[in-house]
Structures are given as C-alpha cells and as structure tokens.
Amino acid sequence: MNKPNEIRVEPVADVPLLLALIRQMGVAQLLNQHFPTHGHWQGLSLGEVCEAWLTYMLSQADHRLNQVEEWADSLLYTLMTHFGPEVRSLDWQDDRLARVLKALSQDDNWQVFEAALNQQLIRVYQLPTRIVRLDSTSASGYWEITEDGLFQLGHSKDHRPDLPQFKVMLATLDPLGMPLAVEVVGGEKADDPLYWPIIQKYKSGF
C-alpha cells in the first residue's frame, strides 16, 4: 500500500520577494568576493547565509542570532527553492552566524565591499547621485565602559550623560534614503571630525 504524501505548509509571506531582491542586488556574490572563508567552511557560502539572515531580519524585524535556525527550519522547502536541495537549517545556527559577524568585522574588507555594492546598485538601478545627506546619531545604554571600548561617556543627545554611548555617522542617497556608508565610533567623539571621513568613504563608491 502506498504511503500518503506528506503535506507541509510554510508561511512564506514576504520571504521569496526579499530573497530575490537581495540576490538581485548581488549581496552574496560581493560578500563571498571580499570576505573569503576558511577552507573548512561547509554548507552554504558566507554570502548565501547572509542572504537568508538579512531576509529574516527584514521579514521578522528581529536581529537575534538564536532565532534564525528555528525560522529557517520552518521555511526549509522555501529556502531549498532558492538555494538548492542541500540546504539545512543548521546553516543558520547561532554559532555559524557569530562566525559570520566576526568575518564581517574586518574594517578594510568592509569598506571595499561597501563601495562595490554602492557602485553596483547605482549602476543597475540608475540612481541619482547629485545629493548625499550626512547625519549623525548616538545610542546610549547600560553598557560597561572599557578604556579602548566603543561605549564611552560623551555629550548625550538623549540627555543621559550618565550612560555610555556610541556614535553613528551615516551617508544616504537623497531622495531615496539608501545608505551609502556608515561609520561607528566611540561615544566620546565629537560630530565635526566625523564628516570628512564619511565623505571620503562614499565618494570612493562613486
């Protein structure tokens, strides 16, 4: 007697669209090019892992590492359609995602990747490049202050000078608001010296 076919229902929602858009942007290809992995790396490439991880963050509005594997397991057939039948939910285990973060933390490689991605997006989508907006912000929290750490006391825009903070300088393409370059620095830094470095970064992409 033939066994009945197994029926699996997956809540795909916006996942296929996000996966397709991220692939069209060339994110995985550029990540693999600028962040080579160790020879013992198995399964999906670093870039492919990031494709699905970015999709998870955008779809679920959640940046936690320890939730991605369970999400991937609930959409395994959908992910197989995109990445191929060799996909496993273990490709998004939190330990692996932590290794991805460590690989992406190489500042020099990231700046080259950032410029290459900007060039590709501007060329493919024919984006206007006449106006770029620069803006800085800070985020404070109950973090531990270390001598050379990112979290430091400084002028607080949140009116909490008692809390350590970090600063972010962002360059975005107007009017789309697409990020071109980002610089993250310690919370003790003043805003003024951050403008010229971020201008140099985004101009390298142009």
Secondary structure as GFF3:
##gff-version 3
##sequence-region A 1 206
A	DSSP	alpha_helix	15	24	.	.	.	ID=ss1
A	DSSP	alpha_helix	27	34	.	.	.	ID=ss2
A	DSSP	alpha_helix	46	60	.	.	.	ID=ss3
A	DSSP	three_ten_helix	65	67	.	.	.	ID=ss4
A	DSSP	alpha_helix	68	74	.	.	.	ID=ss5
A	DSSP	alpha_helix	76	83	.	.	.	ID=ss6
A	DSSP	three_ten_helix	89	92	.	.	.	ID=ss7
A	DSSP	alpha_helix	94	104	.	.	.	ID=ss8
A	DSSP	alpha_helix	107	125	.	.	.	ID=ss9
A	DSSP	beta_strand	132	140	.	.	.	ID=ss10
A	DSSP	beta_strand	165	173	.	.	.	ID=ss11
A	DSSP	beta_strand	178	186	.	.	.	ID=ss12
A	DSSP	three_ten_helix	192	194	.	.	.	ID=ss13
A	DSSP	alpha_helix	195	205	.	.	.	ID=ss14
###
